[in-house]
Amino acid sequence: MLLTTLYIVGITAEAMTGALSAGKRNMDWFGVMLVASATAIGGGTVRDILLGHYPIGWVKKPEFLVITCIAGVITTVIARWIIKLKGVFIRLDALGLIVFSIIGTKVALSMGHHVIICVVAAIVTGVFGGLLRDLICRQTPLVLHQELYASVALTASTLYLTLLWLNIPELPATISTLITGYLLRMAAVRFNWRLPRFQLESESSVH
């Protein structure tokens, strides 16, 4: 119940951020709903396809797709207000990332996959929605060059799996992972923590 509630909050917030990206590209309402849905539930969709986990989440529960589409359309009306609440959405995005990561881990775990696959499933669930959003909107994927993001999903999944391995009950393990992952993501935003970058100089600059 806790994860389901937080998941709905997460996909709503992600859908709104996706809609804002669509608005910057002057898309029509269909484009807005497409980008909003891809951002919010795209990660879970890619995960389910890769793992062969059917029916896909939003096919099993179409209300999730409806929520993302409605959130996208509402964003077109209250966009200016949403932009002013940027800090709130950063926090909701951080929370959503951890929720998606835990859910991705649980899905792979329930299918009997190796822990490495469980961690990969967490990263895909948490990150691929943003990747799809940026690819559709023709911009460099933010998760690949901004503050720690995919690494936070990896850490959250690893922590969750470790707590379960230590026989910690699922609810305390979930809450502990939510708090730790959220604080890590917000610290990364606050202190601009990033992974080392690879920058290849062009031939013209070398010669």
N, C-alpha and C positions, 0 to 999 in steps of 0.2 A: 504493500500500500504506500509506504514512504517513497520508494523508488518510482512508482507509477505517478504519484502526485508531482514529484520533482521533475519527472520526465516530461509531463505536460507543460509545466512551467518552462522547462528548458527548450522544448521545441517551439513554444510560443515566442520566446525571446529570440531564438535563432531565426525563426521565420521573419520576424520583424527586421532583424539586421540584414537578412537576405533581401527583403523588400526594399530597404534603403539603398542597397547596392544596385538593384534593378532600377530604382528611381534615378540614380546618378547616370544611368545609361538610357534614360528616357524611354523605358519600355512601357508597353500597354499593360492592361490589367492581367491578361493571360501570362505575359512575361513575368509580371510581378509575382503571380501565384506560383509559376514554375520555379523561379529562383528561390522564393520563400520556402517552398516544399523541399527543393533539392538541398537547401542549406540545413533545414531542420531534420529531415528524415533520410537524406541521401546516404549518410554514413551507415545507418542501420541497413539500408537497402543493399548497399555494396557488400556489407558483411554477410548478410543472409545469402546473397548470390554466391559469394566465394565459398561459404561453408556448406551450401546446399541445404540451408535451413528454411524450409517452406511450411506453411505459406509465409511470405515476407511480412514483416511486422505490420505495415499499413494496409496490407491486403487482408490480414486476419482481423485488424481493427481499423476499418476505414475512417472512424471518427478522428484518428490522428491526422489523416490527410485533410479532412475537413477543417480541423483546427488550424493547420498551417496555412491553408488557403484563406480562411477568414482573417487570420492574423495579418497576412500579407495585404489584403484589401483594406483592412482597418488602418494599416500603417500609411497608406496613401492619403488618408484623411487627417491623421494626427502626426504626420512626419516631423513637423517643426517642433512639436512638443517632445517627441521621442528623442530628437537630436540633443535637446537640452538635458535629457536624462542619460547622457552617455555613460556616466560613472555607474549608474544602476545597471545598465546593460552589460558593462564589462564584468560586473559581479555575477550577474545572472548567467553570462556566457561561461565564466569560470566554474560555476556550480553545474551548469549543463554539461560541460566537458567531463567532469568527474562522474556524473550520473551516467552519461553515455558510455564511459569507459567501464564502469562497473557492470552495466547491462551487457555490453559486448563480451566481457569476461564470463559472465554467468551463462550467456547463450552458448559459447564455445565449450564451457565446462559441462553444461548439461548434455552436450552431444558427445562427451567423452574424449575430447581432444587433449593433446599434450599441452602442458602449461605454456610453452612457447607460442602455440597457436592461439591460446587464450589471450595472451598479451597482444599478439598481432590483431586479433579481433577487437580488442579494446581500442587500439590505436586507430584502426579503420573506422570504427563506430564514432569515435570522438573527433576525428580529423577530416574525413572525406567529405562531409557536408560542406565545410568551408572551402575545400579544394574545388568541389563542383561549382559552388557559387562563384568563385573567382575565375574559373575556366569559362563558365557561361558568360560572365561579364567581361571577359577578355582582359583580365589583369593578373599580375604576378601573384600566385598564391601566397597570402599573408603568413600562413602557418609554416612556410619554408624559410622565412627570413625575419620574422618578428620575434618577440620574446618567447621563452620556452613554452611550447604548446603540446606538440606530439610527445615530447619528453615527459610532460606532466601526466599524460594519459598512460604512458608506459610505467611511470612510477606508481600511479594510483592502482593500476592493474596488478603490478607486482606486490604491492603492499596488501591488497585485498586477498590475493592468492596465498600470501605468506601467513596472514592472520587465520585463514581457513585451515591451512596446513598445521597451524599451531592449535587447532581445535577450538578456536574462538567462535562462539555462536555467530550466526550470520548477521543478525541485527547489529550487535556491537562492532562487528567487522565492517559492515557497511557504513555505519556512522563514523567510525574512526577514519575510514578511507575518505569519506566525504569531507571531513574537517581538514585532514592532512593535505589532501589534494587541492582543496580550495585555497588553503593558506599558501601552498607552494605556488600555485598559479598567480595569486594576487601579489606575492612577493616578487615573482618574475616580472610582473607588470610594473610594480613600484620601483624596483631597482634595475629594471631593464636587463635582466639576465638573458643571455643568448648563448647558443652553442657556437664554437669557433667557426668562422666562415672560410669558405674556399673561394679565393678570388684569383682567376686566371688572367694574367695580363695579355692584352692583344699583341699580335706580332709587331704592329706599328710602334707600340710603346716599348717593346723589347729592343728593337733595332734603332 
